[in-house]
Amino acid sequence: MDGHGARDGRTTRRALLRDIGLAATAATLAACAPALPAGRAASSPARAVISPRPTPDSDATKLVSDVVDFKLRGPFAWNGGSVTMRLHAAHFAGERAYFVRTDASDAAFARREGLVWVPLLGNALAAREPSVAELYLVEGGVGGQLPVISTVPGETDFTSLFLVHRVRFAGAPSRLDSVAEIREAERRRALTVERTGIVVNYPIVKWPTGELPVDRVVERPLEGGPLLSAPDTERMLVTFKLHQCYPESRYIITDTSAVPMAPMMNIAGSPRTAALADARATDTITVFGNGIPGPGVMGFQPAIFGFKAGHPAWSPMWDHWTALWKDPRKAVLLRSQVELDVRVKAGEMELHRGTPDTKGAGFVVNCPSPIVAPNDFVVEAR
């Protein structure tokens, strides 16, 4: 699909948002993607990437209460930061998995748990293919009872989105450590299961057969892995790289529906998230594939997305697009959807669903934003 096709789709989306009363300013979106072929970068102009006045940490706002610590700018060659979050444990098939909590579709649940309210996540329940897994919160459990989840990375049905169920015992409680046990106990009427309709984004960072990788060098946004330290299951903490994008959002990267690309991106593959875009559970993001070098995931300026994290029309599940300057030597820094639209309309840029190499096939990337802060990326010609 070309840039004009993208604009038509976004116009339809804006009309829908107006219909449901979600006013917002125009803008595209930010995200994460594998690198373009080296030849594309070679045509970029030489620019010095500078941030003479990094945004102070005191100007940031935590959106997720599980954020323990953060630095908007770290001591890295890569122009990014870090965020440390609380880990949570769950039972999976008799073993343990560990996750972070970031978003919820229900306002009351999000407020109570200290999560970002993302109404669009509720649309995942209407996807043409199953796009949510199951999470069971057991009331009155014994023996170190934890939440029970139905999937982890590596499973063919993996997704970071979970439909919350509440489990209540009809008689004496027992420990439940698998979905199979819950279903069997429900069949025997030993307990009841309530399907709440609440969808949460709980990215898995460690599971029985693996964990998200750690970047030991921290020179580029995707290389090495999304973590700065291995999940600490004693202190129940994990530290992520913290990326910058427009408008004013700092995000982490955890998984993608593009399962073959996941190893190149050093994140988990989440095949079940592929249908989220058509279900309108995503927000569109635009990543730059050439132009001004910078800390973006393809090695150029930070990406742009339509709504600031925390806005009711924002979603951490990003429908990925790539923008290319037709003449990279004429690239300028773009900070909003409005600025991007102007350049596309003028014929200076082209848009690609997914990346140029996916030839119109899109994919979804899970990039929660636990923090918002003013952008500080600037450039100057050499």
ROBA-456512 format. One record per residue (C-alpha): residue number from 1; residue in one letter; x, y, z. Coordinates in nm, 3 decimals, padded with zeros to 5 digits. Layout:
r pos NUM, code A, xx X, yy Y, zz Z
...
//
This chain:
r pos 1, code M, xx 00.000, yy 00.000, zz 00.000
r pos 2, code D, xx 00.133, yy 00.347, zz -00.079
r pos 3, code G, xx 00.122, yy 00.662, zz 00.126
r pos 4, code H, xx -00.217, yy 00.769, zz -00.013
r pos 5, code G, xx -00.366, yy 00.436, zz 00.094
r pos 6, code A, xx -00.227, yy 00.490, zz 00.442
r pos 7, code R, xx -00.386, yy 00.833, zz 00.463
r pos 8, code D, xx -00.726, yy 00.694, zz 00.358
r pos 9, code G, xx -00.707, yy 00.436, zz 00.635
r pos 10, code R, xx -00.612, yy 00.696, zz 00.891
r pos 11, code T, xx -00.893, yy 00.925, zz 00.780
r pos 12, code T, xx -01.139, yy 00.642, zz 00.842
r pos 13, code R, xx -00.984, yy 00.584, zz 01.183
r pos 14, code R, xx -01.012, yy 00.949, zz 01.280
r pos 15, code A, xx -01.378, yy 00.951, zz 01.178
r pos 16, code L, xx -01.438, yy 00.649, zz 01.399
r pos 17, code L, xx -01.264, yy 00.816, zz 01.693
r pos 18, code R, xx -01.478, yy 01.126, zz 01.648
r pos 19, code D, xx -01.788, yy 00.907, zz 01.646
r pos 20, code I, xx -01.700, yy 00.756, zz 01.983
r pos 21, code G, xx -01.608, yy 01.095, zz 02.126
r pos 22, code L, xx -01.231, yy 01.058, zz 02.146
r pos 23, code A, xx -01.093, yy 01.392, zz 02.032
r pos 24, code A, xx -00.725, yy 01.389, zz 01.940
r pos 25, code T, xx -00.468, yy 01.572, zz 01.740
r pos 26, code A, xx -00.336, yy 01.427, zz 01.414
r pos 27, code A, xx -00.008, yy 01.235, zz 01.426
r pos 28, code T, xx 00.135, yy 00.899, zz 01.331
r pos 29, code L, xx 00.297, yy 00.658, zz 01.561
r pos 30, code A, xx 00.622, yy 00.519, zz 01.691
r pos 31, code A, xx 00.767, yy 00.171, zz 01.699
r pos 32, code C, xx 01.012, yy -00.100, zz 01.654
r pos 33, code A, xx 01.128, yy -00.292, zz 01.347
r pos 34, code P, xx 01.415, yy -00.483, zz 01.193
r pos 35, code A, xx 01.684, yy -00.289, zz 01.012
r pos 36, code L, xx 01.652, yy -00.198, zz 00.648
r pos 37, code P, xx 01.910, yy -00.319, zz 00.399
r pos 38, code A, xx 02.240, yy -00.137, zz 00.444
r pos 39, code G, xx 02.208, yy 00.039, zz 00.109
r pos 40, code R, xx 01.923, yy 00.253, zz 00.235
r pos 41, code A, xx 02.126, yy 00.394, zz 00.521
r pos 42, code A, xx 02.419, yy 00.470, zz 00.292
r pos 43, code S, xx 02.222, yy 00.740, zz 00.107
r pos 44, code S, xx 02.144, yy 00.935, zz 00.426
r pos 45, code P, xx 02.296, yy 01.280, zz 00.478
r pos 46, code A, xx 02.565, yy 01.328, zz 00.740
r pos 47, code R, xx 02.407, yy 01.485, zz 01.048
r pos 48, code A, xx 02.525, yy 01.525, zz 01.404
r pos 49, code V, xx 02.278, yy 01.384, zz 01.653
r pos 50, code I, xx 02.277, yy 01.594, zz 01.966
r pos 51, code S, xx 02.070, yy 01.646, zz 02.279
r pos 52, code P, xx 02.237, yy 01.942, zz 02.445
r pos 53, code R, xx 01.969, yy 01.961, zz 02.713
r pos 54, code P, xx 01.841, yy 01.612, zz 02.797
r pos 55, code T, xx 01.499, yy 01.617, zz 02.956
r pos 56, code P, xx 01.551, yy 01.598, zz 03.333
r pos 57, code D, xx 01.403, yy 01.296, zz 03.506
r pos 58, code S, xx 01.198, yy 01.534, zz 03.719
r pos 59, code D, xx 00.998, yy 01.635, zz 03.410
r pos 60, code A, xx 00.880, yy 01.277, zz 03.348
r pos 61, code T, xx 00.551, yy 01.127, zz 03.461
r pos 62, code K, xx 00.511, yy 00.762, zz 03.558
r pos 63, code L, xx 00.200, yy 00.607, zz 03.402
r pos 64, code V, xx 00.252, yy 00.262, zz 03.557
r pos 65, code S, xx 00.275, yy 00.226, zz 03.935
r pos 66, code D, xx 00.506, yy -00.076, zz 03.902
r pos 67, code V, xx 00.785, yy 00.154, zz 03.780
r pos 68, code V, xx 01.045, yy 00.144, zz 04.059
r pos 69, code D, xx 01.316, yy 00.359, zz 03.899
r pos 70, code F, xx 01.405, yy 00.514, zz 03.565
r pos 71, code K, xx 01.659, yy 00.729, zz 03.382
r pos 72, code L, xx 01.551, yy 00.915, zz 03.069
r pos 73, code R, xx 01.914, yy 00.917, zz 02.954
r pos 74, code G, xx 02.159, yy 00.645, zz 03.042
r pos 75, code P, xx 02.538, yy 00.627, zz 03.015
r pos 76, code F, xx 02.511, yy 00.449, zz 02.680
r pos 77, code A, xx 02.641, yy 00.500, zz 02.328
r pos 78, code W, xx 02.275, yy 00.460, zz 02.232
r pos 79, code N, xx 02.071, yy 00.772, zz 02.300
r pos 80, code G, xx 01.821, yy 00.608, zz 02.533
r pos 81, code G, xx 01.741, yy 00.539, zz 02.896
r pos 82, code S, xx 01.631, yy 00.269, zz 03.136
r pos 83, code V, xx 01.329, yy 00.174, zz 03.343
r pos 84, code T, xx 01.313, yy -00.077, zz 03.629
r pos 85, code M, xx 00.978, yy -00.243, zz 03.692
r pos 86, code R, xx 00.834, yy -00.486, zz 03.942
r pos 87, code L, xx 00.808, yy -00.847, zz 03.830
r pos 88, code H, xx 00.503, yy -01.061, zz 03.896
r pos 89, code A, xx 00.493, yy -01.440, zz 03.902
r pos 90, code A, xx 00.233, yy -01.676, zz 03.757
r pos 91, code H, xx 00.173, yy -02.047, zz 03.731
r pos 92, code F, xx 00.196, yy -02.196, zz 03.384
r pos 93, code A, xx 00.141, yy -02.571, zz 03.332
r pos 94, code G, xx 00.282, yy -02.650, zz 03.676
r pos 95, code E, xx 00.584, yy -02.419, zz 03.639
r pos 96, code R, xx 00.652, yy -02.050, zz 03.686
r pos 97, code A, xx 00.659, yy -01.757, zz 03.449
r pos 98, code Y, xx 00.730, yy -01.389, zz 03.523
r pos 99, code F, xx 00.567, yy -01.082, zz 03.371
r pos 100, code V, xx 00.535, yy -00.705, zz 03.396
r pos 101, code R, xx 00.199, yy -00.529, zz 03.413
r pos 102, code T, xx 00.143, yy -00.226, zz 03.191
r pos 103, code D, xx -00.210, yy -00.175, zz 03.050
r pos 104, code A, xx -00.576, yy -00.266, zz 03.097
r pos 105, code S, xx -00.893, yy -00.213, zz 02.894
r pos 106, code D, xx -01.110, yy -00.136, zz 03.197
r pos 107, code A, xx -01.079, yy 00.208, zz 03.361
r pos 108, code A, xx -01.160, yy 00.097, zz 03.715
r pos 109, code F, xx -00.925, yy -00.201, zz 03.699
r pos 110, code A, xx -00.646, yy 00.013, zz 03.553
r pos 111, code R, xx -00.690, yy 00.277, zz 03.822
r pos 112, code R, xx -00.695, yy 00.020, zz 04.102
r pos 113, code E, xx -00.389, yy -00.168, zz 03.976
r pos 114, code G, xx -00.187, yy 00.136, zz 03.867
r pos 115, code L, xx -00.193, yy 00.055, zz 03.495
r pos 116, code V, xx -00.248, yy 00.259, zz 03.179
r pos 117, code W, xx -00.613, yy 00.263, zz 03.074
r pos 118, code V, xx -00.629, yy 00.152, zz 02.709
r pos 119, code P, xx -00.992, yy 00.115, zz 02.592
r pos 120, code L, xx -00.880, yy -00.013, zz 02.251
r pos 121, code L, xx -00.750, yy -00.336, zz 02.408
r pos 122, code G, xx -01.110, yy -00.441, zz 02.463
r pos 123, code N, xx -01.150, yy -00.465, zz 02.086
r pos 124, code A, xx -00.914, yy -00.764, zz 02.090
r pos 125, code L, xx -01.210, yy -00.976, zz 02.203
r pos 126, code A, xx -01.377, yy -00.915, zz 01.866
r pos 127, code A, xx -01.076, yy -01.008, zz 01.651
r pos 128, code R, xx -01.146, yy -01.246, zz 01.364
r pos 129, code E, xx -00.897, yy -01.490, zz 01.518
r pos 130, code P, xx -00.835, yy -01.552, zz 01.889
r pos 131, code S, xx -00.602, yy -01.272, zz 02.004
r pos 132, code V, xx -00.611, yy -01.300, zz 02.382
r pos 133, code A, xx -00.492, yy -01.568, zz 02.620
r pos 134, code E, xx -00.638, yy -01.655, zz 02.960
r pos 135, code L, xx -00.535, yy -01.524, zz 03.303
r pos 136, code Y, xx -00.703, yy -01.659, zz 03.615
r pos 137, code L, xx -00.702, yy -01.467, zz 03.945
r pos 138, code V, xx -00.775, yy -01.721, zz 04.219
r pos 139, code E, xx -00.957, yy -01.590, zz 04.525
r pos 140, code G, xx -00.884, yy -01.765, zz 04.854
r pos 141, code G, xx -00.611, yy -01.989, zz 04.715
r pos 142, code V, xx -00.363, yy -02.170, zz 04.939
r pos 143, code G, xx -00.002, yy -02.287, zz 04.927
r pos 144, code G, xx 00.147, yy -01.980, zz 04.759
r pos 145, code Q, xx -00.126, yy -01.949, zz 04.500
r pos 146, code L, xx -00.033, yy -01.728, zz 04.203
r pos 147, code P, xx -00.230, yy -01.614, zz 03.900
r pos 148, code V, xx -00.257, yy -01.887, zz 03.638
r pos 149, code I, xx -00.187, yy -01.815, zz 03.269
r pos 150, code S, xx -00.260, yy -02.021, zz 02.960
r pos 151, code T, xx 00.045, yy -01.946, zz 02.744
r pos 152, code V, xx 00.405, yy -01.823, zz 02.733
r pos 153, code P, xx 00.653, yy -01.734, zz 02.455
r pos 154, code G, xx 00.732, yy -02.028, zz 02.232
r pos 155, code E, xx 00.373, yy -02.153, zz 02.232
r pos 156, code T, xx 00.181, yy -02.127, zz 01.906
r pos 157, code D, xx -00.098, yy -01.936, zz 02.080
r pos 158, code F, xx 00.124, yy -01.685, zz 02.263
r pos 159, code T, xx 00.009, yy -01.328, zz 02.311
r pos 160, code S, xx 00.082, yy -01.074, zz 02.583
r pos 161, code L, xx -00.287, yy -00.984, zz 02.601
r pos 162, code F, xx -00.485, yy -01.179, zz 02.860
r pos 163, code L, xx -00.856, yy -01.194, zz 02.934
r pos 164, code V, xx -00.897, yy -01.175, zz 03.312
r pos 165, code H, xx -01.100, yy -01.450, zz 03.483
r pos 166, code R, xx -01.188, yy -01.463, zz 03.853
r pos 167, code V, xx -01.187, yy -01.804, zz 04.020
r pos 168, code R, xx -01.388, yy -01.869, zz 04.339
r pos 169, code F, xx -01.393, yy -02.198, zz 04.529
r pos 170, code A, xx -01.729, yy -02.357, zz 04.607
r pos 171, code G, xx -01.582, yy -02.550, zz 04.901
r pos 172, code A, xx -01.240, yy -02.601, zz 05.054
r pos 173, code P, xx -00.971, yy -02.416, zz 04.856
r pos 174, code S, xx -00.672, yy -02.587, zz 04.697
r pos 175, code R, xx -00.365, yy -02.477, zz 04.503
r pos 176, code L, xx -00.417, yy -02.450, zz 04.128
r pos 177, code D, xx -00.111, yy -02.424, zz 03.904
r pos 178, code S, xx -00.243, yy -02.492, zz 03.554
r pos 179, code V, xx -00.537, yy -02.407, zz 03.333
r pos 180, code A, xx -00.608, yy -02.780, zz 03.299
r pos 181, code E, xx -00.658, yy -02.807, zz 03.678
r pos 182, code I, xx -00.893, yy -02.509, zz 03.678
r pos 183, code R, xx -01.104, yy -02.653, zz 03.398
r pos 184, code E, xx -01.122, yy -02.992, zz 03.565
r pos 185, code A, xx -01.222, yy -02.836, zz 03.898
r pos 186, code E, xx -01.484, yy -02.626, zz 03.720
r pos 187, code R, xx -01.621, yy -02.940, zz 03.556
r pos 188, code R, xx -01.656, yy -03.098, zz 03.903
r pos 189, code R, xx -01.821, yy -02.777, zz 04.028
r pos 190, code A, xx -01.547, yy -02.737, zz 04.288
r pos 191, code L, xx -01.514, yy -02.375, zz 04.178
r pos 192, code T, xx -01.670, yy -02.113, zz 03.955
r pos 193, code V, xx -01.500, yy -01.906, zz 03.687
r pos 194, code E, xx -01.614, yy -01.553, zz 03.602
r pos 195, code R, xx -01.515, yy -01.412, zz 03.263
r pos 196, code T, xx -01.469, yy -01.041, zz 03.342
r pos 197, code G, xx -01.429, yy -00.899, zz 02.991
r pos 198, code I, xx -01.116, yy -00.711, zz 03.106
r pos 199, code V, xx -00.815, yy -00.739, zz 02.874
r pos 200, code V, xx -00.470, yy -00.670, zz 03.020
r pos 201, code N, xx -00.128, yy -00.632, zz 02.862
r pos 202, code Y, xx 00.111, yy -00.836, zz 03.079
r pos 203, code P, xx 00.429, yy -00.898, zz 02.874
r pos 204, code I, xx 00.615, yy -01.214, zz 02.976
r pos 205, code V, xx 00.986, yy -01.159, zz 03.043
r pos 206, code K, xx 01.087, yy -01.502, zz 03.181
r pos 207, code W, xx 00.926, yy -01.842, zz 03.125
r pos 208, code P, xx 01.015, yy -02.208, zz 03.189
r pos 209, code T, xx 01.225, yy -02.244, zz 02.874
r pos 210, code G, xx 01.372, yy -01.895, zz 02.829
r pos 211, code E, xx 01.370, yy -01.521, zz 02.896
r pos 212, code L, xx 01.406, yy -01.193, zz 02.708
r pos 213, code P, xx 01.775, yy -01.129, zz 02.627
r pos 214, code V, xx 02.001, yy -00.869, zz 02.788
r pos 215, code D, xx 02.197, yy -00.613, zz 02.585
r pos 216, code R, xx 02.548, yy -00.603, zz 02.737
r pos 217, code V, xx 02.682, yy -00.336, zz 02.497
r pos 218, code V, xx 02.390, yy -00.092, zz 02.459
r pos 219, code E, xx 02.502, yy 00.077, zz 02.139
r pos 220, code R, xx 02.186, yy 00.033, zz 01.929
r pos 221, code P, xx 01.815, yy 00.022, zz 02.010
r pos 222, code L, xx 01.737, yy -00.339, zz 01.915
r pos 223, code E, xx 02.068, yy -00.521, zz 01.916
r pos 224, code G, xx 02.141, yy -00.747, zz 02.211
r pos 225, code G, xx 01.794, yy -00.747, zz 02.356
r pos 226, code P, xx 01.530, yy -00.528, zz 02.525
r pos 227, code L, xx 01.667, yy -00.575, zz 02.878
r pos 228, code L, xx 01.957, yy -00.409, zz 03.059
r pos 229, code S, xx 01.970, yy -00.675, zz 03.328
r pos 230, code A, xx 01.835, yy -01.028, zz 03.361
r pos 231, code P, xx 01.503, yy -01.072, zz 03.542
r pos 232, code D, xx 01.578, yy -01.081, zz 03.915
r pos 233, code T, xx 01.332, yy -01.337, zz 04.054
r pos 234, code E, xx 01.456, yy -01.287, zz 04.412
r pos 235, code R, xx 01.407, yy -00.910, zz 04.428
r pos 236, code M, xx 01.127, yy -00.937, zz 04.167
r pos 237, code L, xx 01.266, yy -00.661, zz 03.945
r pos 238, code V, xx 01.359, yy -00.625, zz 03.578
r pos 239, code T, xx 01.524, yy -00.336, zz 03.390
r pos 240, code F, xx 01.436, yy -00.250, zz 03.028
r pos 241, code K, xx 01.586, yy -00.018, zz 02.771
r pos 242, code L, xx 01.370, yy 00.295, zz 02.752
r pos 243, code H, xx 01.315, yy 00.436, zz 02.400
r pos 244, code Q, xx 01.198, yy 00.784, zz 02.294
r pos 245, code C, xx 00.930, yy 00.864, zz 02.039
r pos 246, code Y, xx 00.691, yy 01.145, zz 01.946
r pos 247, code P, xx 00.474, yy 01.273, zz 02.104
r pos 248, code E, xx 00.638, yy 01.272, zz 02.448
r pos 249, code S, xx 00.635, yy 00.897, zz 02.509
r pos 250, code R, xx 00.906, yy 00.664, zz 02.641
r pos 251, code Y, xx 00.849, yy 00.297, zz 02.566
r pos 252, code I, xx 00.981, yy -00.056, zz 02.606
r pos 253, code I, xx 00.972, yy -00.338, zz 02.349
r pos 254, code T, xx 00.856, yy -00.691, zz 02.436
r pos 255, code D, xx 00.707, yy -00.894, zz 02.150
r pos 256, code T, xx 00.585, yy -00.892, zz 01.789
r pos 257, code S, xx 00.335, yy -01.076, zz 01.570
r pos 258, code A, xx 00.611, yy -01.101, zz 01.305
r pos 259, code V, xx 00.738, yy -01.427, zz 01.450
r pos 260, code P, xx 01.015, yy -01.482, zz 01.187
r pos 261, code M, xx 01.145, yy -01.128, zz 01.263
r pos 262, code A, xx 01.138, yy -01.171, zz 01.641
r pos 263, code P, xx 01.490, yy -01.322, zz 01.668
r pos 264, code M, xx 01.633, yy -01.032, zz 01.462
r pos 265, code M, xx 01.457, yy -00.788, zz 01.695
r pos 266, code N, xx 01.569, yy -00.986, zz 02.003
r pos 267, code I, xx 01.216, yy -01.003, zz 02.142
r pos 268, code A, xx 00.946, yy -01.269, zz 02.175
r pos 269, code G, xx 00.723, yy -01.381, zz 01.890
r pos 270, code S, xx 00.351, yy -01.338, zz 01.965
r pos 271, code P, xx 00.157, yy -01.497, zz 01.676
r pos 272, code R, xx -00.184, yy -01.434, zz 01.832
r pos 273, code T, xx -00.142, yy -01.055, zz 01.808
r pos 274, code A, xx -00.147, yy -01.059, zz 01.426
r pos 275, code A, xx -00.524, yy -01.001, zz 01.406
r pos 276, code L, xx -00.529, yy -00.700, zz 01.638
r pos 277, code A, xx -00.494, yy -00.434, zz 01.367
r pos 278, code D, xx -00.810, yy -00.541, zz 01.184
r pos 279, code A, xx -00.993, yy -00.553, zz 01.519
r pos 280, code R, xx -00.897, yy -00.186, zz 01.583
r pos 281, code A, xx -00.710, yy -00.277, zz 01.897
r pos 282, code T, xx -00.391, yy -00.109, zz 01.771
r pos 283, code D, xx -00.258, yy 00.240, zz 01.712
r pos 284, code T, xx -00.066, yy 00.306, zz 01.391
r pos 285, code I, xx 00.303, yy 00.387, zz 01.423
r pos 286, code T, xx 00.549, yy 00.527, zz 01.173
r pos 287, code V, xx 00.919, yy 00.442, zz 01.192
r pos 288, code F, xx 01.180, yy 00.618, zz 00.977
r pos 289, code G, xx 01.385, yy 00.396, zz 00.746
r pos 290, code N, xx 01.623, yy 00.665, zz 00.620
r pos 291, code G, xx 01.694, yy 01.035, zz 00.662
r pos 292, code I, xx 01.840, yy 01.181, zz 00.979
r pos 293, code P, xx 02.047, yy 00.937, zz 01.187
r pos 294, code G, xx 01.923, yy 00.900, zz 01.541
r pos 295, code P, xx 01.812, yy 00.667, zz 01.821
r pos 296, code G, xx 01.508, yy 00.526, zz 01.635
r pos 297, code V, xx 01.489, yy 00.150, zz 01.597
r pos 298, code M, xx 01.604, yy 00.161, zz 01.233
r pos 299, code G, xx 01.889, yy 00.395, zz 01.317
r pos 300, code F, xx 01.718, yy 00.720, zz 01.221
r pos 301, code Q, xx 01.507, yy 00.984, zz 01.394
r pos 302, code P, xx 01.261, yy 00.878, zz 01.666
r pos 303, code A, xx 00.934, yy 00.738, zz 01.539
r pos 304, code I, xx 00.602, yy 00.922, zz 01.541
r pos 305, code F, xx 00.267, yy 00.793, zz 01.664
r pos 306, code G, xx -00.080, yy 00.936, zz 01.669
r pos 307, code F, xx -00.156, yy 00.973, zz 02.036
r pos 308, code K, xx 00.053, yy 01.036, zz 02.341
r pos 309, code A, xx 00.070, yy 00.736, zz 02.573
r pos 310, code G, xx -00.215, yy 00.754, zz 02.821
r pos 311, code H, xx -00.461, yy 00.911, zz 02.575
r pos 312, code P, xx -00.781, yy 00.703, zz 02.546
r pos 313, code A, xx -00.712, yy 00.643, zz 02.175
r pos 314, code W, xx -00.354, yy 00.524, zz 02.232
r pos 315, code S, xx -00.258, yy 00.156, zz 02.232
r pos 316, code P, xx 00.071, yy -00.018, zz 02.311
r pos 317, code M, xx -00.009, yy -00.265, zz 02.032
r pos 318, code W, xx 00.138, yy -00.085, zz 01.734
r pos 319, code D, xx 00.040, yy -00.138, zz 01.370
r pos 320, code H, xx 00.381, yy -00.084, zz 01.212
r pos 321, code W, xx 00.450, yy 00.149, zz 00.914
r pos 322, code T, xx 00.780, yy 00.267, zz 00.767
r pos 323, code A, xx 00.842, yy 00.615, zz 00.619
r pos 324, code L, xx 01.114, yy 00.671, zz 00.357
r pos 325, code W, xx 01.240, yy 01.002, zz 00.222
r pos 326, code K, xx 01.260, yy 00.989, zz -00.157
r pos 327, code D, xx 01.575, yy 01.204, zz -00.133
r pos 328, code P, xx 01.733, yy 01.140, zz 00.209
r pos 329, code R, xx 01.960, yy 01.442, zz 00.160
r pos 330, code K, xx 01.653, yy 01.665, zz 00.201
r pos 331, code A, xx 01.537, yy 01.502, zz 00.523
r pos 332, code V, xx 01.432, yy 01.726, zz 00.810
r pos 333, code L, xx 01.330, yy 01.637, zz 01.164
r pos 334, code L, xx 00.956, yy 01.558, zz 01.184
r pos 335, code R, xx 00.781, yy 01.565, zz 01.521
r pos 336, code S, xx 00.412, yy 01.508, zz 01.446
r pos 337, code Q, xx 00.160, yy 01.342, zz 01.220
r pos 338, code V, xx 00.072, yy 01.680, zz 01.075
r pos 339, code E, xx 00.431, yy 01.742, zz 00.966
r pos 340, code L, xx 00.455, yy 01.390, zz 00.824
r pos 341, code D, xx 00.126, yy 01.428, zz 00.632
r pos 342, code V, xx 00.251, yy 01.748, zz 00.472
r pos 343, code R, xx 00.566, yy 01.578, zz 00.342
r pos 344, code V, xx 00.376, yy 01.275, zz 00.213
r pos 345, code K, xx 00.120, yy 01.494, zz 00.036
r pos 346, code A, xx 00.403, yy 01.695, zz -00.123
r pos 347, code G, xx 00.547, yy 01.374, zz -00.267
r pos 348, code E, xx 00.867, yy 01.396, zz -00.063
r pos 349, code M, xx 00.808, yy 01.072, zz 00.127
r pos 350, code E, xx 00.651, yy 00.731, zz 00.079
r pos 351, code L, xx 00.492, yy 00.502, zz 00.337
r pos 352, code H, xx 00.508, yy 00.123, zz 00.353
r pos 353, code R, xx 00.283, yy -00.104, zz 00.559
r pos 354, code G, xx 00.522, yy -00.303, zz 00.778
r pos 355, code T, xx 00.858, yy -00.240, zz 00.610
r pos 356, code P, xx 00.954, yy -00.214, zz 00.240
r pos 357, code D, xx 01.067, yy -00.576, zz 00.254
r pos 358, code T, xx 00.729, yy -00.705, zz 00.380
r pos 359, code K, xx 00.565, yy -00.574, zz 00.060
r pos 360, code G, xx 00.246, yy -00.447, zz 00.219
r pos 361, code A, xx 00.213, yy -00.712, zz 00.487
r pos 362, code G, xx 00.179, yy -00.545, zz 00.823
r pos 363, code F, xx 00.270, yy -00.664, zz 01.169
r pos 364, code V, xx 00.208, yy -00.566, zz 01.529
r pos 365, code V, xx 00.470, yy -00.478, zz 01.792
r pos 366, code N, xx 00.399, yy -00.460, zz 02.164
r pos 367, code C, xx 00.561, yy -00.140, zz 02.297
r pos 368, code P, xx 00.413, yy -00.033, zz 02.631
r pos 369, code S, xx 00.489, yy 00.319, zz 02.754
r pos 370, code P, xx 00.530, yy 00.321, zz 03.131
r pos 371, code I, xx 00.658, yy 00.682, zz 03.128
r pos 372, code V, xx 00.587, yy 01.005, zz 02.939
r pos 373, code A, xx 00.832, yy 01.294, zz 02.914
r pos 374, code P, xx 00.906, yy 01.586, zz 02.681
r pos 375, code N, xx 01.113, yy 01.493, zz 02.377
r pos 376, code D, xx 01.470, yy 01.621, zz 02.363
r pos 377, code F, xx 01.606, yy 01.485, zz 02.033
r pos 378, code V, xx 01.750, yy 01.754, zz 01.805
r pos 379, code V, xx 01.990, yy 01.754, zz 01.507
r pos 380, code E, xx 02.225, yy 01.998, zz 01.342
r pos 381, code A, xx 02.395, yy 01.989, zz 01.004
r pos 382, code R, xx 02.767, yy 01.921, zz 01.000
//
